[in-house]
Amino acid sequence: MSAIFVGNDVVDLGEPRTEGRAADDRFVDRVFDPEERVAIRGASDGDLELWARWAAKETGFKVISKLLGAPPLFVHRAFKVEWTDTVDPEESDASAVVRRGRVTYEGLEARVVVRLCPGAVHAVGFGAPGGPPERVSLHRHLAPLDDPDRPWAGPLEALEMQLSERERDAVYSLHSAAVRLGARADLARALAVGEERLEIVCDPGPTGQRPPRVFLDGERAAADVSLSHDGRWIAWVLWTDHQTENR
Ligand SMILES: CC(C)(COP(=O)(O)OP(=O)(O)OC[C@H]1O[C@@H](n2cnc3c(N)ncnc32)[C@H](O)[C@@H]1OP(=O)(O)O)[C@@H](O)C(=O)NCCC(=O)NCCS
């Protein structure tokens, strides 16, 4: 069983739907609470503020789904984002942190870190049953689906053949298969075990209500994984009980 639960969410800033959304009042009013709306409308880059908060909420939902054991209904507004730290992107390097903070939902908390990467916003988060620890060492990865050096190259059928039957059960697209292969290869490295011993299996249920879990030799491992994909990007974050890399 995992002692730490992780979440992540990528937003492809190359998708036309992401542009100018801070000026889309209906969307902003539906997704964000009054304080968040003020923050978005008063921000120097409203779209960045909006997508950073969106990615944080989705990340928080993924962490809190696992803390609860069963996903709650996802109403974005009910997942409250509070920043503890904001950094002007012009003062930061490519793929550097632009926001840090927390997402809370009915007394539960996930810590989140948001990066602005070239072409994407990527949020990573973690939580634990007794509340999130101050610091946790995580491994995060953001990659283009068409990366030439990818271990996930090929058509969907070829990728599916590399997944177990239990893993394939939740796969419905090229992105969905690719992100599992990328994350599983990384898990094998982090746990120092053969990849054939690992599986990333989603809980039963409808799409969006199926947190992924890590299995080693058919048993739940002391590790956690979160998957995300949007547009041209796939992304994942890992926690293992002998993680060495820092986020
Ligand atoms: C879960 C959710 C936030 C995912 O966000 P998304 O931007 O659509 O998709 P992402 O690519 O970022 O994440 C998808 C991955 O999250 C993981 N995931 C799915 N449900 C999850 C959950 N409840 N908790 C943690 N992780 C979950 C899966 O690994 C999934 O990968 P897959 O689609 O390849 O199986 C979204 O599907 C959602 O809103 N679900 C809630 C549905 C709901 O509550 N509906 C009620 C209507 S009010």
The ligand as a Gaussian input file, in Angstrom:
#p B3LYP/6-31G(d) Opt

LIG

0 1
 C      -10.460000      12.311000     -13.538000
 C      -10.485000      13.563000     -14.357000
 C      -10.243000      14.745000     -13.452000
 C       -9.352000      13.424000     -15.380000
 O       -9.039000      14.606000     -16.005000
 P       -8.815000      14.709000     -17.576000
 O       -8.219000      16.049000     -17.810000
 O      -10.059000      14.341000     -18.282000
 O       -7.800000      13.590000     -17.938000
 P       -6.260000      13.393000     -17.581000
 O       -5.627000      12.917000     -18.813000
 O       -5.639000      14.546000     -16.885000
 O       -6.317000      12.210000     -16.508000
 C       -6.757000      10.963000     -16.893000
 C       -6.137000       9.918000     -15.987000
 O       -6.506000      10.163000     -14.642000
 C       -6.585000       8.903000     -13.954000
 N       -7.815000       8.924000     -13.210000
 C       -9.072000       8.737000     -13.660000
 N       -9.923000       8.905000     -12.654000
 C       -9.195000       9.203000     -11.557000
 C       -9.505000       9.500000     -10.216000
 N      -10.770000       9.567000      -9.797000
 N       -8.498000       9.723000      -9.344000
 C       -7.214000       9.690000      -9.738000
 N       -6.859000       9.451000     -11.025000
 C       -7.842000       9.208000     -11.910000
 C       -6.526000       7.801000     -14.991000
 O       -5.251000       7.240000     -14.934000
 C       -6.690000       8.563000     -16.286000
 O       -5.926000       8.012000     -17.318000
 P       -6.715000       7.261000     -18.496000
 O       -7.786000       8.202000     -18.917000
 O       -5.705000       7.014000     -19.527000
 O       -7.234000       6.030000     -17.833000
 C      -11.791000      13.763000     -15.156000
 O      -12.002000      12.677000     -15.990000
 C      -13.020000      13.984000     -14.328000
 O      -13.503000      15.067000     -14.300000
 N      -13.535000      12.954000     -13.647000
 C      -14.608000      13.084000     -12.715000
 C      -15.876000      12.601000     -13.280000
 C      -17.005000      12.922000     -12.328000
 O      -16.862000      13.007000     -11.130000
 N      -18.158000      13.108000     -12.896000
 C      -19.278000      13.486000     -12.152000
 C      -20.007000      14.562000     -12.872000
 S      -20.346000      15.913000     -11.852000

